[in-house]
């Protein structure tokens, strides 16, 4: 297993999703690409996150629809569904439930280095000094903890988004889209705003 990295877009959208619904459990998918470093070990780079649900995470038909649509978009962009993230409703519970395990196992069937990412609610702050994400990766037919790389620049940018309350107005998950199909679950405008914030150096 190589290093697991998050781009600003992937990391911040996971955090914004959890922040938008602090009273709910949330989940989503992580899109990735693989790159080979000079030592020929593979680094898994999550380039985007797709927020899925906050109302009822256990509805299998809706999850299947979402997985199909996200997979089609990812393939068109040369990406792959390579991870699943979740934040539990219970503030101190960071353990994956049956849904998280089932969906992450399904992802691992198609992507052998898939990751299961838990949001540690106790580390969610407006002034983020450390990543609240705990990452396990599928390897050798089991899930094992791995370190993830989130530089200070990404933590700082995400802190600005939280302080400016981007999560309340800009982030759309699949549940929101099902309520109003005019809402963009791909979060195109939010993606552009995140990229612009990072480019300007926060």
Protein Blocks (a to p, Z undefined) as FASTA:
>chain_A
ZZddddfklmmmmmmmmmmmmmbccdddddddddddfkopacdddfbdcdfbfkbmmlmk
lmmmmmmmmmmmmmmnopacfbdcdddfblklcbdcfklmmmmmmmmmmomkbccddddf
klgcfbdfbdcbdcdddeehiacdddddddfklmmmmmmmmmnommmmmpccfklmmmom
kbcfklmmmmmmmmmmmmnoZZ
